[in-house]
Every structure is written in structure tokens, then in C-alpha cells.
């Protein structure tokens, strides 16, 4: 039996807001997907990112509740340069998204920042310093 990671699934409270955020990060998401309850985007590697509304999750798991507390997963986006990290961070914040950690030169040799997606999940932006 062969098993491989095929997709990362995100549960969202506002599909349009979430898709707008991830489009700003370069994901190719159809423009007409904003009102859909389930959306998929294939990455160049073949890995997929899936978005489902909370209502979709509750349709097959009525006991599901929105998680509270610490993060258990985060996405990290590689940028082409340290300046690109700063620029993308600033563009996301200017678009109304919250910064969690402003860009800084991390001790492990990367320019690094964390912005919160519309559901409060930390999304890392990084590049080799």
C-alpha cells in the first residue's frame, strides 16, 4: 500500500475572505469560487489546498465545533528575497489582515514574518537572509 500526503484542508468561517487572503499569497483560485462551500487549488507540486466552510464540516460531523486555543498547524510561504517578505507582509497588513510577528531577521538565517489569515491561523512568510 502506498500512501502520500495529497491535500491540506482548511475550515473557514468566511470563504470569500479566506480565498482573497490566499490569492494574495499567489494561490491560483478561481475568481468565481468565493461563494462555494468547498474549494480546491492545486499547487505546482501536485499538493492541493482545500477550503471548506464550517457548515460543510457540520453537514457530516454535527458535533464539530470551532477549535479554540493554540494553533496546531500553520502554513509557510517561501518568498524570493528578504525584501519580498517585507513587501508581502506590508501588502497583507494594508489589505486589513493582522500581523502576528512583523518581519525580522531570524537567528536561523531567514527573513521571517507571520500574518494571521481571516480565521486567525498564523501564516509564515520567509526567505533566506
Secondary structure, DSSP 8 states (H G I E B T S, - for coil): ------EEEEEES-HHHHHHHHHHTT----GGGTT-SEEEEE-TTS-EEEEEEHHHHHHH-TT-----SS-S--EEEE-SSHHHHHHHHHHHHHTT--EEEEEEE-TTSEEEEEEE-TTS-EEEEEEE-
